[in-house]
Amino acid sequence: MKYASAMDNILDVVISVLQHDEEQGQASLESIIELTQIHGEIWEKSCAKLIFVMSEIMKAGNFEAGTR
């Protein structure tokens, strides 16, 4: 849990990666999914931003279905 305070910044990195390289962005999202499955509580302080970012990704029509 010592990294919980960095989760907002990690989401910012994921956004940046997705904007420049969707394939690498997908890999970043998969890593976040794995982390969440193991340590879901890490998002406790960043839950609102996580939900916002994920909902924006799902709405983005320019991403492949696999990314959304």
PQR file with spaces between the fields and no chain letter, atoms N, CA, C, O and H, PARSE charges and radii, in Angstrom:
ATOM       1  N    MET     1       0.815   -1.207    0.000 -0.4000 1.5000
ATOM       2  CA   MET     1       0.000    0.000    0.000 -0.0000 2.0000
ATOM       3  C    MET     1       0.855    1.265    0.000  0.5500 1.7000
ATOM       4  O    MET     1       0.325    2.374   -0.079 -0.5500 1.4000
ATOM       5  N    LYS     2       2.151    1.106    0.087 -0.4000 1.5000
ATOM       6  CA   LYS     2       2.999    2.292    0.092 -0.0000 2.0000
ATOM       7  C    LYS     2       2.978    3.023   -1.247  0.5500 1.7000
ATOM       8  O    LYS     2       3.421    4.169   -1.330 -0.5500 1.4000
ATOM       9  H    LYS     2       2.582    0.205    0.151  0.4000 1.0000
ATOM      10  N    TYR     3       2.466    2.372   -2.300 -0.4000 1.5000
ATOM      11  CA   TYR     3       2.399    2.997   -3.619 -0.0000 2.0000
ATOM      12  C    TYR     3       1.026    3.582   -3.934  0.5500 1.7000
ATOM      13  O    TYR     3       0.820    4.107   -5.028 -0.5500 1.4000
ATOM      14  H    TYR     3       2.107    1.442   -2.232  0.4000 1.0000
ATOM      15  N    ALA     4       0.102    3.503   -3.014 -0.4000 1.5000
ATOM      16  CA   ALA     4      -1.261    3.984   -3.262 -0.0000 2.0000
ATOM      17  C    ALA     4      -1.280    5.461   -3.648  0.5500 1.7000
ATOM      18  O    ALA     4      -2.107    5.881   -4.458 -0.5500 1.4000
ATOM      19  H    ALA     4       0.269    3.076   -2.125  0.4000 1.0000
ATOM      20  N    SER     5      -0.401    6.228   -3.088 -0.4000 1.5000
ATOM      21  CA   SER     5      -0.384    7.667   -3.394 -0.0000 2.0000
ATOM      22  C    SER     5       0.090    7.950   -4.820  0.5500 1.7000
ATOM      23  O    SER     5      -0.110    9.054   -5.325 -0.5500 1.4000
ATOM      24  H    SER     5       0.271    5.887   -2.429  0.4000 1.0000
ATOM      25  N    ALA     6       0.705    6.985   -5.463 -0.4000 1.5000
ATOM      26  CA   ALA     6       1.207    7.170   -6.821 -0.0000 2.0000
ATOM      27  C    ALA     6       0.193    6.778   -7.891  0.5500 1.7000
ATOM      28  O    ALA     6       0.461    6.961   -9.078 -0.5500 1.4000
ATOM      29  H    ALA     6       0.868    6.088   -5.052  0.4000 1.0000
ATOM      30  N    MET     7      -0.941    6.254   -7.508 -0.4000 1.5000
ATOM      31  CA   MET     7      -1.885    5.715   -8.489 -0.0000 2.0000
ATOM      32  C    MET     7      -2.459    6.784   -9.420  0.5500 1.7000
ATOM      33  O    MET     7      -2.690    6.508  -10.597 -0.5500 1.4000
ATOM      34  H    MET     7      -1.158    6.105   -6.543  0.4000 1.0000
ATOM      35  N    ASP     8      -2.691    7.986   -8.922 -0.4000 1.5000
ATOM      36  CA   ASP     8      -3.143    9.077   -9.801 -0.0000 2.0000
ATOM      37  C    ASP     8      -2.121    9.320  -10.904  0.5500 1.7000
ATOM      38  O    ASP     8      -2.480    9.480  -12.071 -0.5500 1.4000
ATOM      39  H    ASP     8      -2.503    8.211   -7.966  0.4000 1.0000
ATOM      40  N    ASN     9      -0.847    9.344  -10.528 -0.4000 1.5000
ATOM      41  CA   ASN     9       0.216    9.567  -11.505 -0.0000 2.0000
ATOM      42  C    ASN     9       0.327    8.404  -12.488  0.5500 1.7000
ATOM      43  O    ASN     9       0.602    8.609  -13.670 -0.5500 1.4000
ATOM      44  H    ASN     9      -0.556    9.214   -9.580  0.4000 1.0000
ATOM      45  N    ILE    10       0.116    7.207  -12.006 -0.4000 1.5000
ATOM      46  CA   ILE    10       0.153    6.039  -12.888 -0.0000 2.0000
ATOM      47  C    ILE    10      -0.964    6.125  -13.916  0.5500 1.7000
ATOM      48  O    ILE    10      -0.754    5.800  -15.084 -0.5500 1.4000
ATOM      49  H    ILE    10      -0.107    7.041  -11.045  0.4000 1.0000
ATOM      50  N    LEU    11      -2.134    6.555  -13.501 -0.4000 1.5000
ATOM      51  CA   LEU    11      -3.227    6.741  -14.460 -0.0000 2.0000
ATOM      52  C    LEU    11      -2.871    7.787  -15.506  0.5500 1.7000
ATOM      53  O    LEU    11      -3.215    7.635  -16.678 -0.5500 1.4000
ATOM      54  H    LEU    11      -2.304    6.819  -12.551  0.4000 1.0000
ATOM      55  N    ASP    12      -2.195    8.834  -15.097 -0.4000 1.5000
ATOM      56  CA   ASP    12      -1.753    9.857  -16.054 -0.0000 2.0000
ATOM      57  C    ASP    12      -0.796    9.260  -17.091  0.5500 1.7000
ATOM      58  O    ASP    12      -0.862    9.598  -18.273 -0.5500 1.4000
ATOM      59  H    ASP    12      -1.916    8.958  -14.145  0.4000 1.0000
ATOM      60  N    VAL    13       0.082    8.383  -16.643 -0.4000 1.5000
ATOM      61  CA   VAL    13       1.015    7.724  -17.560 -0.0000 2.0000
ATOM      62  C    VAL    13       0.251    6.832  -18.532  0.5500 1.7000
ATOM      63  O    VAL    13       0.549    6.822  -19.727 -0.5500 1.4000
ATOM      64  H    VAL    13       0.136    8.108  -15.683  0.4000 1.0000
ATOM      65  N    VAL    14      -0.721    6.088  -18.037 -0.4000 1.5000
ATOM      66  CA   VAL    14      -1.519    5.217  -18.901 -0.0000 2.0000
ATOM      67  C    VAL    14      -2.230    6.041  -19.967  0.5500 1.7000
ATOM      68  O    VAL    14      -2.271    5.645  -21.132 -0.5500 1.4000
ATOM      69  H    VAL    14      -0.962    6.096  -17.067  0.4000 1.0000
ATOM      70  N    ILE    15      -2.779    7.163  -19.585 -0.4000 1.5000
ATOM      71  CA   ILE    15      -3.456    8.049  -20.542 -0.0000 2.0000
ATOM      72  C    ILE    15      -2.472    8.495  -21.623  0.5500 1.7000
ATOM      73  O    ILE    15      -2.781    8.444  -22.813 -0.5500 1.4000
ATOM      74  H    ILE    15      -2.745    7.485  -18.639  0.4000 1.0000
ATOM      75  N    SER    16      -1.311    8.922  -21.206 -0.4000 1.5000
ATOM      76  CA   SER    16      -0.291    9.385  -22.152 -0.0000 2.0000
ATOM      77  C    SER    16       0.127    8.263  -23.100  0.5500 1.7000
ATOM      78  O    SER    16       0.255    8.482  -24.305 -0.5500 1.4000
ATOM      79  H    SER    16      -1.060    8.964  -20.239  0.4000 1.0000
ATOM      80  N    VAL    17       0.334    7.088  -22.570 -0.4000 1.5000
ATOM      81  CA   VAL    17       0.734    5.956  -23.401 -0.0000 2.0000
ATOM      82  C    VAL    17      -0.360    5.625  -24.406  0.5500 1.7000
ATOM      83  O    VAL    17      -0.070    5.389  -25.579 -0.5500 1.4000
ATOM      84  H    VAL    17       0.230    6.911  -21.592  0.4000 1.0000
ATOM      85  N    LEU    18      -1.605    5.604  -23.966 -0.4000 1.5000
ATOM      86  CA   LEU    18      -2.720    5.320  -24.873 -0.0000 2.0000
ATOM      87  C    LEU    18      -2.811    6.337  -25.997  0.5500 1.7000
ATOM      88  O    LEU    18      -3.153    5.982  -27.125 -0.5500 1.4000
ATOM      89  H    LEU    18      -1.840    5.796  -23.013  0.4000 1.0000
ATOM      90  N    GLN    19      -2.514    7.575  -25.710 -0.4000 1.5000
ATOM      91  CA   GLN    19      -2.583    8.621  -26.719 -0.0000 2.0000
ATOM      92  C    GLN    19      -1.511    8.470  -27.793  0.5500 1.7000
ATOM      93  O    GLN    19      -1.696    8.907  -28.929 -0.5500 1.4000
ATOM      94  H    GLN    19      -2.236    7.863  -24.794  0.4000 1.0000
ATOM      95  N    HIS    20      -0.383    7.845  -27.430 -0.4000 1.5000
ATOM      96  CA   HIS    20       0.734    7.745  -28.367 -0.0000 2.0000
ATOM      97  C    HIS    20       0.867    6.375  -29.011  0.5500 1.7000
ATOM      98  O    HIS    20       1.345    6.262  -30.140 -0.5500 1.4000
ATOM      99  H    HIS    20      -0.232    7.489  -26.507  0.4000 1.0000
ATOM     100  N    ASP    21       0.448    5.335  -28.304 -0.4000 1.5000
ATOM     101  CA   ASP    21       0.626    3.974  -28.818 -0.0000 2.0000
ATOM     102  C    ASP    21      -0.424    3.072  -28.180  0.5500 1.7000
ATOM     103  O    ASP    21      -0.291    2.662  -27.027 -0.5500 1.4000
ATOM     104  H    ASP    21       0.059    5.427  -27.387  0.4000 1.0000
ATOM     105  N    GLU    22      -1.457    2.772  -28.939 -0.4000 1.5000
ATOM     106  CA   GLU    22      -2.579    2.010  -28.370 -0.0000 2.0000
ATOM     107  C    GLU    22      -2.153    0.619  -27.906  0.5500 1.7000
ATOM     108  O    GLU    22      -2.647    0.123  -26.893 -0.5500 1.4000
ATOM     109  H    GLU    22      -1.565    3.105  -29.876  0.4000 1.0000
ATOM     110  N    GLU    23      -1.246   -0.005  -28.639 -0.4000 1.5000
ATOM     111  CA   GLU    23      -0.798   -1.349  -28.253 -0.0000 2.0000
ATOM     112  C    GLU    23      -0.102   -1.325  -26.890  0.5500 1.7000
ATOM     113  O    GLU    23      -0.366   -2.174  -26.038 -0.5500 1.4000
ATOM     114  H    GLU    23      -0.845    0.397  -29.462  0.4000 1.0000
ATOM     115  N    GLN    24       0.774   -0.361  -26.693 -0.4000 1.5000
ATOM     116  CA   GLN    24       1.437   -0.215  -25.400 -0.0000 2.0000
ATOM     117  C    GLN    24       0.429    0.195  -24.322  0.5500 1.7000
ATOM     118  O    GLN    24       0.541   -0.211  -23.165 -0.5500 1.4000
ATOM     119  H    GLN    24       0.988    0.328  -27.385  0.4000 1.0000
ATOM     120  N    GLY    25      -0.546    0.998  -24.717 -0.4000 1.5000
ATOM     121  CA   GLY    25      -1.599    1.382  -23.794 -0.0000 2.0000
ATOM     122  C    GLY    25      -2.400    0.189  -23.320  0.5500 1.7000
ATOM     123  O    GLY    25      -2.761    0.097  -22.147 -0.5500 1.4000
ATOM     124  H    GLY    25      -0.636    1.328  -25.657  0.4000 1.0000
ATOM     125  N    GLN    26      -2.682   -0.739  -24.249 -0.4000 1.5000
ATOM     126  CA   GLN    26      -3.387   -1.968  -23.872 -0.0000 2.0000
ATOM     127  C    GLN    26      -2.573   -2.751  -22.855  0.5500 1.7000
ATOM     128  O    GLN    26      -3.121   -3.270  -21.882 -0.5500 1.4000
ATOM     129  H    GLN    26      -2.389   -0.664  -25.202  0.4000 1.0000
ATOM     130  N    ALA    27      -1.271   -2.838  -23.076 -0.4000 1.5000
ATOM     131  CA   ALA    27      -0.401   -3.543  -22.134 -0.0000 2.0000
ATOM     132  C    ALA    27      -0.442   -2.872  -20.760  0.5500 1.7000
ATOM     133  O    ALA    27      -0.447   -3.547  -19.731 -0.5500 1.4000
ATOM     134  H    ALA    27      -0.825   -2.417  -23.866  0.4000 1.0000
ATOM     135  N    SER    28      -0.472   -1.549  -20.753 -0.4000 1.5000
ATOM     136  CA   SER    28      -0.555   -0.813  -19.486 -0.0000 2.0000
ATOM     137  C    SER    28      -1.872   -1.105  -18.776  0.5500 1.7000
ATOM     138  O    SER    28      -1.904   -1.307  -17.562 -0.5500 1.4000
ATOM     139  H    SER    28      -0.468   -1.000  -21.589  0.4000 1.0000
ATOM     140  N    LEU    29      -2.954   -1.125  -19.543 -0.4000 1.5000
ATOM     141  CA   LEU    29      -4.263   -1.430  -18.955 -0.0000 2.0000
ATOM     142  C    LEU    29      -4.303   -2.845  -18.395  0.5500 1.7000
ATOM     143  O    LEU    29      -4.884   -3.080  -17.335 -0.5500 1.4000
ATOM     144  H    LEU    29      -2.928   -0.961  -20.530  0.4000 1.0000
ATOM     145  N    GLU    30      -3.692   -3.784  -19.101 -0.4000 1.5000
ATOM     146  CA   GLU    30      -3.652   -5.160  -18.609 -0.0000 2.0000
ATOM     147  C    GLU    30      -2.884   -5.250  -17.296  0.5500 1.7000
ATOM     148  O    GLU    30      -3.260   -6.009  -16.402 -0.5500 1.4000
ATOM     149  H    GLU    30      -3.220   -3.593  -19.962  0.4000 1.0000
ATOM     150  N    SER    31      -1.814   -4.480  -17.181 -0.4000 1.5000
ATOM     151  CA   SER    31      -1.057   -4.451  -15.925 -0.0000 2.0000
ATOM     152  C    SER    31      -1.892   -3.874  -14.793  0.5500 1.7000
ATOM     153  O    SER    31      -1.839   -4.360  -13.663 -0.5500 1.4000
ATOM     154  H    SER    31      -1.508   -3.864  -17.907  0.4000 1.0000
ATOM     155  N    ILE    32      -2.660   -2.840  -15.096 -0.4000 1.5000
ATOM     156  CA   ILE    32      -3.539   -2.252  -14.080 -0.0000 2.0000
ATOM     157  C    ILE    32      -4.604   -3.249  -13.658  0.5500 1.7000
ATOM     158  O    ILE    32      -4.943   -3.338  -12.478 -0.5500 1.4000
ATOM     159  H    ILE    32      -2.704   -2.445  -16.014  0.4000 1.0000
ATOM     160  N    ILE    33      -5.128   -3.995  -14.610 -0.4000 1.5000
ATOM     161  CA   ILE    33      -6.135   -5.012  -14.289 -0.0000 2.0000
ATOM     162  C    ILE    33      -5.543   -6.064  -13.363  0.5500 1.7000
ATOM     163  O    ILE    33      -6.170   -6.445  -12.375 -0.5500 1.4000
ATOM     164  H    ILE    33      -4.853   -3.922  -15.569  0.4000 1.0000
ATOM     165  N    GLU    34      -4.339   -6.537  -13.676 -0.4000 1.5000
ATOM     166  CA   GLU    34      -3.675   -7.526  -12.820 -0.0000 2.0000
ATOM     167  C    GLU    34      -3.447   -6.981  -11.419  0.5500 1.7000
ATOM     168  O    GLU    34      -3.711   -7.662  -10.428 -0.5500 1.4000
ATOM     169  H    GLU    34      -3.829   -6.228  -14.479  0.4000 1.0000
ATOM     170  N    LEU    35      -2.959   -5.757  -11.343 -0.4000 1.5000
ATOM     171  CA   LEU    35      -2.723   -5.132  -10.040 -0.0000 2.0000
ATOM     172  C    LEU    35      -4.020   -5.026   -9.254  0.5500 1.7000
ATOM     173  O    LEU    35      -4.051   -5.297   -8.053 -0.5500 1.4000
ATOM     174  H    LEU    35      -2.745   -5.204  -12.148  0.4000 1.0000
ATOM     175  N    THR    36      -5.076   -4.637   -9.925 -0.4000 1.5000
ATOM     176  CA   THR    36      -6.374   -4.470   -9.271 -0.0000 2.0000
ATOM     177  C    THR    36      -6.915   -5.801   -8.764  0.5500 1.7000
ATOM     178  O    THR    36      -7.520   -5.862   -7.694 -0.5500 1.4000
ATOM     179  H    THR    36      -5.051   -4.417  -10.900  0.4000 1.0000
ATOM     180  N    GLN    37      -6.696   -6.863   -9.529 -0.4000 1.5000
ATOM     181  CA   GLN    37      -7.159   -8.180   -9.104 -0.0000 2.0000
ATOM     182  C    GLN    37      -6.441   -8.644   -7.844  0.5500 1.7000
ATOM     183  O    GLN    37      -7.024   -9.333   -7.007 -0.5500 1.4000
ATOM     184  H    GLN    37      -6.204   -6.813  -10.398  0.4000 1.0000
ATOM     185  N    ILE    38      -5.192   -8.269   -7.717 -0.4000 1.5000
ATOM     186  CA   ILE    38      -4.402   -8.693   -6.557 -0.0000 2.0000
ATOM     187  C    ILE    38      -4.562   -7.736   -5.380  0.5500 1.7000
ATOM     188  O    ILE    38      -4.694   -8.165   -4.234 -0.5500 1.4000
ATOM     189  H    ILE    38      -4.719   -7.709   -8.397  0.4000 1.0000
ATOM     190  N    HIS    39      -4.549   -6.434   -5.672 -0.4000 1.5000
ATOM     191  CA   HIS    39      -4.578   -5.401   -4.624 -0.0000 2.0000
ATOM     192  C    HIS    39      -5.576   -4.313   -4.975  0.5500 1.7000
ATOM     193  O    HIS    39      -5.192   -3.157   -5.154 -0.5500 1.4000
ATOM     194  H    HIS    39      -4.442   -6.085   -6.604  0.4000 1.0000
ATOM     195  N    GLY    40      -6.833   -4.659   -5.075 -0.4000 1.5000
ATOM     196  CA   GLY    40      -7.868   -3.694   -5.425 -0.0000 2.0000
ATOM     197  C    GLY    40      -7.937   -2.503   -4.487  0.5500 1.7000
ATOM     198  O    GLY    40      -8.348   -1.411   -4.881 -0.5500 1.4000
ATOM     199  H    GLY    40      -7.145   -5.598   -4.930  0.4000 1.0000
ATOM     200  N    GLU    41      -7.536   -2.717   -3.260 -0.4000 1.5000
ATOM     201  CA   GLU    41      -7.596   -1.645   -2.262 -0.0000 2.0000
ATOM     202  C    GLU    41      -6.621   -0.508   -2.572  0.5500 1.7000
ATOM     203  O    GLU    41      -6.713    0.565   -1.974 -0.5500 1.4000
ATOM     204  H    GLU    41      -7.201   -3.604   -2.940  0.4000 1.0000
ATOM     205  N    ILE    42      -5.698   -0.733   -3.491 -0.4000 1.5000
ATOM     206  CA   ILE    42      -4.730    0.312   -3.831 -0.0000 2.0000
ATOM     207  C    ILE    42      -5.404    1.531   -4.447  0.5500 1.7000
ATOM     208  O    ILE    42      -4.843    2.626   -4.440 -0.5500 1.4000
ATOM     209  H    ILE    42      -5.623   -1.605   -3.977  0.4000 1.0000
ATOM     210  N    TRP    43      -6.614    1.338   -4.984 -0.4000 1.5000
ATOM     211  CA   TRP    43      -7.344    2.431   -5.636 -0.0000 2.0000
ATOM     212  C    TRP    43      -8.208    3.234   -4.667  0.5500 1.7000
ATOM     213  O    TRP    43      -8.907    4.156   -5.087 -0.5500 1.4000
ATOM     214  H    TRP    43      -7.070    0.448   -4.990  0.4000 1.0000
ATOM     215  N    GLU    44      -8.171    2.908   -3.416 -0.4000 1.5000
ATOM     216  CA   GLU    44      -9.043    3.536   -2.431 -0.0000 2.0000
ATOM     217  C    GLU    44      -9.023    5.071   -2.514  0.5500 1.7000
ATOM     218  O    GLU    44     -10.078    5.703   -2.456 -0.5500 1.4000
ATOM     219  H    GLU    44      -7.603    2.159   -3.075  0.4000 1.0000
ATOM     220  N    LYS    45      -7.849    5.667   -2.649 -0.4000 1.5000
ATOM     221  CA   LYS    45      -7.741    7.131   -2.689 -0.0000 2.0000
ATOM     222  C    LYS    45      -7.891    7.694   -4.099  0.5500 1.7000
ATOM     223  O    LYS    45      -8.047    8.903   -4.270 -0.5500 1.4000
ATOM     224  H    LYS    45      -6.992    5.154   -2.697  0.4000 1.0000
ATOM     225  N    SER    46      -7.847    6.836   -5.096 -0.4000 1.5000
ATOM     226  CA   SER    46      -7.894    7.288   -6.485 -0.0000 2.0000
ATOM     227  C    SER    46      -9.085    6.709   -7.236  0.5500 1.7000
ATOM     228  O    SER    46      -9.106    6.715   -8.467 -0.5500 1.4000
ATOM     229  H    SER    46      -7.720    5.854   -4.957  0.4000 1.0000
ATOM     230  N    CYS    47     -10.047    6.224   -6.526 -0.4000 1.5000
ATOM     231  CA   CYS    47     -11.182    5.538   -7.141 -0.0000 2.0000
ATOM     232  C    CYS    47     -11.935    6.430   -8.132  0.5500 1.7000
ATOM     233  O    CYS    47     -12.290    5.979   -9.221 -0.5500 1.4000
ATOM     234  H    CYS    47     -10.030    6.219   -5.526  0.4000 1.0000
ATOM     235  N    ALA    48     -12.173    7.654   -7.775 -0.4000 1.5000
ATOM     236  CA   ALA    48     -12.926    8.557   -8.656 -0.0000 2.0000
ATOM     237  C    ALA    48     -12.183    8.769   -9.972  0.5500 1.7000
ATOM     238  O    ALA    48     -12.797    8.746  -11.039 -0.5500 1.4000
ATOM     239  H    ALA    48     -11.884    8.020   -6.890  0.4000 1.0000
ATOM     240  N    LYS    49     -10.886    8.973   -9.908 -0.4000 1.5000
ATOM     241  CA   LYS    49     -10.109    9.180  -11.128 -0.0000 2.0000
ATOM     242  C    LYS    49     -10.057    7.895  -11.957  0.5500 1.7000
ATOM     243  O    LYS    49     -10.140    7.945  -13.184 -0.5500 1.4000
ATOM     244  H    LYS    49     -10.388    8.992   -9.042  0.4000 1.0000
ATOM     245  N    LEU    50      -9.921    6.759  -11.298 -0.4000 1.5000
ATOM     246  CA   LEU    50      -9.904    5.478  -12.002 -0.0000 2.0000
ATOM     247  C    LEU    50     -11.199    5.278  -12.780  0.5500 1.7000
ATOM     248  O    LEU    50     -11.172    4.903  -13.952 -0.5500 1.4000
ATOM     249  H    LEU    50      -9.854    6.718  -10.301  0.4000 1.0000
ATOM     250  N    ILE    51     -12.317    5.525  -12.139 -0.4000 1.5000
ATOM     251  CA   ILE    51     -13.617    5.365  -12.795 -0.0000 2.0000
ATOM     252  C    ILE    51     -13.743    6.335  -13.965  0.5500 1.7000
ATOM     253  O    ILE    51     -14.225    5.956  -15.032 -0.5500 1.4000
ATOM     254  H    ILE    51     -12.339    5.830  -11.187  0.4000 1.0000
ATOM     255  N    PHE    52     -13.316    7.574  -13.778 -0.4000 1.5000
ATOM     256  CA   PHE    52     -13.394    8.554  -14.853 -0.0000 2.0000
ATOM     257  C    PHE    52     -12.540    8.139  -16.049  0.5500 1.7000
ATOM     258  O    PHE    52     -13.010    8.165  -17.187 -0.5500 1.4000
ATOM     259  H    PHE    52     -12.924    7.882  -12.911  0.4000 1.0000
ATOM     260  N    VAL    53     -11.301    7.761  -15.798 -0.4000 1.5000
ATOM     261  CA   VAL    53     -10.393    7.383  -16.883 -0.0000 2.0000
ATOM     262  C    VAL    53     -10.925    6.162  -17.621  0.5500 1.7000
ATOM     263  O    VAL    53     -10.941    6.137  -18.852 -0.5500 1.4000
ATOM     264  H    VAL    53     -10.920    7.740  -14.874  0.4000 1.0000
ATOM     265  N    MET    54     -11.355    5.164  -16.886 -0.4000 1.5000
ATOM     266  CA   MET    54     -11.861    3.950  -17.526 -0.0000 2.0000
ATOM     267  C    MET    54     -13.135    4.237  -18.332  0.5500 1.7000
ATOM     268  O    MET    54     -13.324    3.676  -19.411 -0.5500 1.4000
ATOM     269  H    MET    54     -11.342    5.184  -15.886  0.4000 1.0000
ATOM     270  N    SER    55     -13.990    5.090  -17.822 -0.4000 1.5000
ATOM     271  CA   SER    55     -15.211    5.411  -18.576 -0.0000 2.0000
ATOM     272  C    SER    55     -14.881    6.187  -19.846  0.5500 1.7000
ATOM     273  O    SER    55     -15.542    6.003  -20.867 -0.5500 1.4000
ATOM     274  H    SER    55     -13.837    5.546  -16.945  0.4000 1.0000
ATOM     275  N    GLU    56     -13.873    7.050  -19.800 -0.4000 1.5000
ATOM     276  CA   GLU    56     -13.453    7.783  -20.991 -0.0000 2.0000
ATOM     277  C    GLU    56     -12.865    6.831  -22.033  0.5500 1.7000
ATOM     278  O    GLU    56     -13.101    6.997  -23.230 -0.5500 1.4000
ATOM     279  H    GLU    56     -13.335    7.201  -18.970  0.4000 1.0000
ATOM     280  N    ILE    57     -12.117    5.856  -21.590 -0.4000 1.5000
ATOM     281  CA   ILE    57     -11.552    4.863  -22.514 -0.0000 2.0000
ATOM     282  C    ILE    57     -12.680    4.071  -23.167  0.5500 1.7000
ATOM     283  O    ILE    57     -12.647    3.822  -24.372 -0.5500 1.4000
ATOM     284  H    ILE    57     -11.926    5.721  -20.617  0.4000 1.0000
ATOM     285  N    MET    58     -13.659    3.683  -22.391 -0.4000 1.5000
ATOM     286  CA   MET    58     -14.781    2.908  -22.933 -0.0000 2.0000
ATOM     287  C    MET    58     -15.595    3.711  -23.940  0.5500 1.7000
ATOM     288  O    MET    58     -16.151    3.140  -24.878 -0.5500 1.4000
ATOM     289  H    MET    58     -13.686    3.886  -21.412  0.4000 1.0000
ATOM     290  N    LYS    59     -15.672    5.029  -23.758 -0.4000 1.5000
ATOM     291  CA   LYS    59     -16.450    5.881  -24.660 -0.0000 2.0000
ATOM     292  C    LYS    59     -15.697    6.240  -25.931  0.5500 1.7000
ATOM     293  O    LYS    59     -16.316    6.604  -26.931 -0.5500 1.4000
ATOM     294  H    LYS    59     -15.220    5.493  -22.996  0.4000 1.0000
ATOM     295  N    ALA    60     -14.379    6.144  -25.909 -0.4000 1.5000
ATOM     296  CA   ALA    60     -13.559    6.589  -27.032 -0.0000 2.0000
ATOM     297  C    ALA    60     -13.752    5.664  -28.235  0.5500 1.7000
ATOM     298  O    ALA    60     -13.354    4.500  -28.202 -0.5500 1.4000
ATOM     299  H    ALA    60     -13.877    5.848  -25.097  0.4000 1.0000
ATOM     300  N    GLY    61     -14.351    6.181  -29.271 -0.4000 1.5000
ATOM     301  CA   GLY    61     -14.633    5.385  -30.453 -0.0000 2.0000
ATOM     302  C    GLY    61     -13.414    5.093  -31.307  0.5500 1.7000
ATOM     303  O    GLY    61     -13.460    4.215  -32.170 -0.5500 1.4000
ATOM     304  H    GLY    61     -14.675    7.127  -29.298  0.4000 1.0000
ATOM     305  N    ASN    62     -12.327    5.810  -31.083 -0.4000 1.5000
ATOM     306  CA   ASN    62     -11.136    5.607  -31.902 -0.0000 2.0000
ATOM     307  C    ASN    62     -10.249    4.465  -31.410  0.5500 1.7000
ATOM     308  O    ASN    62      -9.267    4.126  -32.071 -0.5500 1.4000
ATOM     309  H    ASN    62     -12.289    6.523  -30.382  0.4000 1.0000
ATOM     310  N    PHE    63     -10.574    3.866  -30.266 -0.4000 1.5000
ATOM     311  CA   PHE    63      -9.820    2.717  -29.763 -0.0000 2.0000
ATOM     312  C    PHE    63     -10.415    1.427  -30.281  0.5500 1.7000
ATOM     313  O    PHE    63     -11.614    1.343  -30.545 -0.5500 1.4000
ATOM     314  H    PHE    63     -11.372    4.141  -29.730  0.4000 1.0000
ATOM     315  N    GLU    64      -9.567    0.422  -30.425 -0.4000 1.5000
ATOM     316  CA   GLU    64     -10.029   -0.909  -30.785 -0.0000 2.0000
ATOM     317  C    GLU    64     -10.942   -1.435  -29.674  0.5500 1.7000
ATOM     318  O    GLU    64     -10.856   -0.999  -28.526 -0.5500 1.4000
ATOM     319  H    GLU    64      -8.592    0.490  -30.210  0.4000 1.0000
ATOM     320  N    ALA    65     -11.799   -2.358  -30.028 -0.4000 1.5000
ATOM     321  CA   ALA    65     -12.709   -2.943  -29.044 -0.0000 2.0000
ATOM     322  C    ALA    65     -11.926   -3.587  -27.897  0.5500 1.7000
ATOM     323  O    ALA    65     -12.361   -3.542  -26.746 -0.5500 1.4000
ATOM     324  H    ALA    65     -11.869   -2.712  -30.961  0.4000 1.0000
ATOM     325  N    GLY    66     -10.786   -4.178  -28.204 -0.4000 1.5000
ATOM     326  CA   GLY    66      -9.965   -4.801  -27.157 -0.0000 2.0000
ATOM     327  C    GLY    66      -9.443   -3.824  -26.126  0.5500 1.7000
ATOM     328  O    GLY    66      -9.241   -4.183  -24.966 -0.5500 1.4000
ATOM     329  H    GLY    66     -10.432   -4.214  -29.139  0.4000 1.0000
ATOM     330  N    THR    67      -9.225   -2.597  -26.542 -0.4000 1.5000
ATOM     331  CA   THR    67      -8.763   -1.566  -25.604 -0.0000 2.0000
ATOM     332  C    THR    67      -9.919   -1.098  -24.736  0.5500 1.7000
ATOM     333  O    THR    67      -9.777   -0.905  -23.529 -0.5500 1.4000
ATOM     334  H    THR    67      -9.389   -2.305  -27.484  0.4000 1.0000
ATOM     335  N    ARG    68     -11.070   -0.921  -25.383 -0.4000 1.5000
ATOM     336  CA   ARG    68     -12.239   -0.457  -24.634 -0.0000 2.0000
ATOM     337  C    ARG    68     -12.733   -1.546  -23.718  0.5500 1.7000
ATOM     338  O    ARG    68     -13.713   -1.351  -23.000 -0.5500 1.4000
ATOM     339  H    ARG    68     -11.185   -1.078  -26.364  0.4000 1.0000
